[in-house]
Amino acid sequence: MVYSEQQIMAWASSFFWPLLRISAMFIAIPVFSGRFVDNKILVGAALMVTFFTLPLLPEHRAIDVLSHEGIMTGLQQLLIGLSVGFVLQLVFSAIIFAGQGIAYSMGLGFASMMDPTTGVSVPVVSQFYLVLATLLFLTLGGHLVLIEMLIDSFNTLPIGDIGMERSDIWSIIAWSSRIFSAGLLMALPAIVSLLMVNIAFGVVTRAAPQLNIFAVGFPITLILGTLLMWVTLTSVLGNFTNLLAESYGVIGDFLRIRR
């Protein structure tokens, strides 16, 4: 059996371009892109997903990898995959921001640990919320929905076409402000409650200056903050779920997927 160079390039192209888009998503997506995940696992997962989804993808014309068109096509696939993962990173950053606000309000801002997913030192409260959010994300099958949307994007954003537009990038940048608004919404009940307690401590200090407010106030705020975390846990995870659903809507918009 003799195969021409054009046939070999067509076969390699049909596998390389989907692999590039899927690999870029796995590099940027939360949970799977953490430092605790070995690079071999990421490469194996990207190869496996590409191999099993290749028969479902539409046919596209062969593009020379080393040509100018091939370089631009490769950049387009990387941009699409990284954008999908970046939007999910914003969702998890919002819950980290919420945990930081609660930790600083209850006096646990100094208690921090290294986040294995980002490699940045974050308060233990943020790490607690992040672990719960990760478990909720996997339980709801968020990673499976994301892979399904990325596979559908090969029909709406075919390989070799224009791909994402400038307006799509600006929409992602504008939506990134949800880190602060959604994070503040998650942490607002606990922050307001602890603020009222601190105001009460201030009144007590003015009424009894001889009272050592630091010795009395810190244990109370710590216990109350832990209690508020338990009471507001359902609300925080509910807001995280809503933000996750909103992020899928943003991803569907720039992938041209209507659900």
N, C-alpha and C positions, 0 to 999 in steps of 0.2 A: 504494500500500500504506500502510495506516494502522496504527500501533502504539500501543497504549494505554500509559499511564504504568506500570501494573502489569506489563506485559510487559517494558518496558525495565528496570524495577527488578529483575525476576526474572533477566534475562540478566546485568545488572551484578552482582547478588548471587552468581550461580553462578560468576562469574570472580573476584570480588573476595576472597571468603573463602579459597579455596584459594591465591590469590596472597599473601595476608597470611601464611598459615602457612609457605609455601615461602620467601618472602622473609625471614622471621624466622630460618629455619634457615640461609640463605646468609649472613646478617649475622653469625651466631655461630659457624659451622662453621670449624675451622682450615683453613689453606691458602687458602681462598677469601675469608676475611674479613681477610686481611693488609693492611697499609697500602700495599703495593706493587700491590694490585689496585684498578683504577679503579672508582669507583662505577657508572659506566655499564656496565661488564662485569657487575657483580653484578645490576643491574636487568635487563639483557638476558638473563642466565642464568635469573633467576627468572621472567621473562615467558615465555621459551621453554619451560622445564620445565612451567609452568602450562598453557600453550597445548596442548602435546602430551599432557599427562596428563588434561586436562579431560574427554575422552570416556570415560575409564576410571573416573571418580569417580561415586559414587552420587548420586542426585538428593536435594536437600534443599529444604525450604520457603524461600520468599523472606523475607528479614529486612531490615527498613529499617535502613540504615546509620546514620542520624541518631537512631534511637530508643534508648531505654535498653537494650533487648535487643540492638540492634546493637552498642552500645559494649561490653557484656559479652562478646558473641560475638567481637568483635575482640580483646579482651584475652585470651580463651581461645586464639585462634589464635596470637597472639604468644607466649604462655606455652609452648605446645606446641613451636613452632619454636625458640624460644630455649633451651628445656630440652634438646632434641636436640643443638644445637650446643654447649651448655655442658658436657655429658658428654664430648664429644670434646675440648673444650679441656682438661679435666682429664687426659686421657690424654697429651696433648702436654706439659702442665705437669709430669707425672711424669718424663718423659725429660729435661726441662730441669733438674729438681731433681737427677737422677742425674748429669748433666754438671757441675753446680755442685759436688757432693760430690767428684767425681774431680778437678776443677780445683783446688779448695782443698787437696786432699791432695798433689798433685804440684807445687804452687807456682805455678800459673797463674791464681790467683784475680784477679790484677791485670790480666791480659790479657782484656779484655772488648770487646764490640762491640755495636752496636745491632741488636736483633732486628727484622727488617722485619715480622714477623707481629704482634708485640705492641707494638712501639715502646719496649721496655724494654731496658736494657743488661744483657747476660748474658755469661758467660765464653765464650771461643771453643770450648771443649770442648762446652758445651751447644749452641752453634750447629752444631757438627759433627754431633752426634747428632740434632739437630732436622732438619737437611737430609736425613740418611739415613732418618729416620723418615717424613718427608714423601714421599720417593721410594718407600718401602715401602708407605705408605698408598695412594698413587696406583696403584702396581703391582698391589697386591692388589684394586683396585677398591673400596676402602672407601667412597669417595664415592658410587659407584653403588648399593652396598648401602644406604647411608643414605637416598638418594633413594627407593629402592624401599620401605623401611620407612615413610618419611613418607607416601608415596602410599597404602600399605596402611592407615595410621592413619585415613584418611578413612572406612574401613569400620568400624573398631573404635571410633574417637572421632568420630562424625559431627558435622558442623557444626550448631550449634544445641542440642546436648545438653550435659550437665554438663561433660564434658571431664576434665581431670586433677583428682585429688582431693588433699586435704592430705597423705595418707599417701604419695602419689607424690613430692611435693616433699621430704618428710622422708627418703625413701629415697635421693633424689639427694644431699641434704646429707650423709647418713651415708656414702654411697659416696665422697664427696670426700676422705675420709681416705686413700684409695688413692693419692693423690698422693705422700704421704710413704712409705708402706709399699712400694709398687711401685718408687718412685724409689730408695729405699734398697736394695732387693733387686737392682736393676740395677747399682748402684755398689758394692755390698758387697765383691765379690772384689778390685777395685782398691783400695778404701779400706783393707781389712785388709792387703793386701800392702804398701802404702806405709806403713802404720802400723808394721809389723814392721821396715821399712827405717829409719824414723825412730828406733825403739827401738834398733836396732843402732848408729845414729849417736850416740845418747846414751851408749851403753856405750863407744864409741870415744872420745868426748869426755872421759869420766871417766878413761879409761886414758891418753890423751895430751892433756892440756889445751892444749899448745902448738899443736895442730893446728887450723887455721882451718876449722871444720866447715861454715861457710856457703859458703866458696869451693869446697869439695869436695862437699858434700851437695846443693846445688842442681842442678848438672848431672846428678848420678846420679839424683836423684828425677825430674828432667825426662825423662831418657832412659828410665828404668824405667817411668814413668807412660805415656809414649807407647807403649812395648812392651806394657804391660798393656791399653791401649785397643785395640790390634790383636788381642791374644789373646782378650779378652773381648767383642769386637764381636758375634760370633755369639750369645753368651748375652744381651747387652743387647737386640739386635733380636728375639730369641726371646721374651724377657719382654715387650717392647713389643707383639708380636703377640698374646700371651696376654691382655695387659691390654686391647688393642683388642677382642678377641673378648668379653671380660667386659663391656666398655662397651656393646657391641651387645645383650648380654643385659639390661643395666639399661634401655637404651632400649626394648627390646621389652616389658619388664615394664610401664613406665608408659604405653606406647602400646597395651597389651593385645594385643600380637602374639606368638603362640606359634610358634616355629620348631623 
